[in-house]
Amino acid sequence: MKISITRKIPETALQLLREADFEINISTIDRPLNSDELIKCCKNADGIICLLTDKFDKDMIDKLTKCKVIANYAVGFNNIDIEYAKEKNIIVTNTPDILTEATADTALLLMLSCARRSFEAEKFLRDGKFNGWSPDLFLGMDLSGKILGVIGAGKIGQAVAKRAYSFGMKIIYFSRGQKREIENKFKAKKVSLKKLLSSSDFVSIHLNLSESTKNLLSKENLNLLKKTAVVVNTARGEILDEDYLIKMLKSNKIFAAGFDVYRNEPKINPELKNLNNVVLLPHIGSATFDTRNKMAELAAKNVINVLKGKKALTPVN
Ligand code: DGY
């Protein structure tokens, strides 16, 4: 059976697929594939390992002649029409849990960098402007004693809460259901979204992108933020109104924002690059050697299981 992989991924996955006697076809194009390239790469595959940059909408799924499984090399799966895939008897899988800690670290990295203005300060130093210690050089915000609002208290949100709690932060969260674990372990309180936005000093987003979460942080909701607030997003860009947030940052209506994800990724709104009160990362939330190896392994195991007639380990449809 043939497995198509849309970009080079860690060897550990390839090893597993070879041991299972699959024929592997890895795209040699070292950038996200356009739709023609994606069709060419995947149309005759029995199983596919793809990236979050590969869009499997109805049209694309219709082009797949033999596919039984699409293993997304990501926890988010908004790039795949999972309902339509199900109609076509294609199992879609993702890589939950194993990237929780790495992504939570990235959220904290953004919170700290924003709070302590590390990007601005480092640039200042690299530009040769550091003339010695000064009482008011790059004053920022403390984390300790501040309120963190976690939007989406799933595994990653809870891992962020764990870190923030150990920094001495108070945690509030917004989630569809009550999350006893975050309440018991980190004294977190469930609140409405509006309450969270109006009372948090730091806001961290940890939701899946879906029709119900798209634009959740709308202009109206963003206007509730404190003037001293820091917002960080390691989930998906479309969850917040990026253009409006940029306006707020430009007029100092909030203190700072940290982005790992963007609305029109990989295009970055040029205005963002001109702002000092933002920290910008190129979607590296899960980018550690260990995490990416484990993600590759899980994607391969999902493909192997489905094609050998067993249950997928982490199906999403
Ligand atoms: C995911 O897996 O959805 C992340 O965004 C990748 O870093």
Boltz pocket constraint, residues with backbone or C-beta under 6 A from the ligand:
constraints:
  - pocket:
      binder: B
      contacts: [[A, 52], [A, 73], [A, 74], [A, 75], [A, 76], [A, 77], [A, 95], [A, 99], [A, 234], [A, 235], [A, 283], [A, 284], [A, 285], [A, 286], [A, 287]]
      max_distance: 6.0
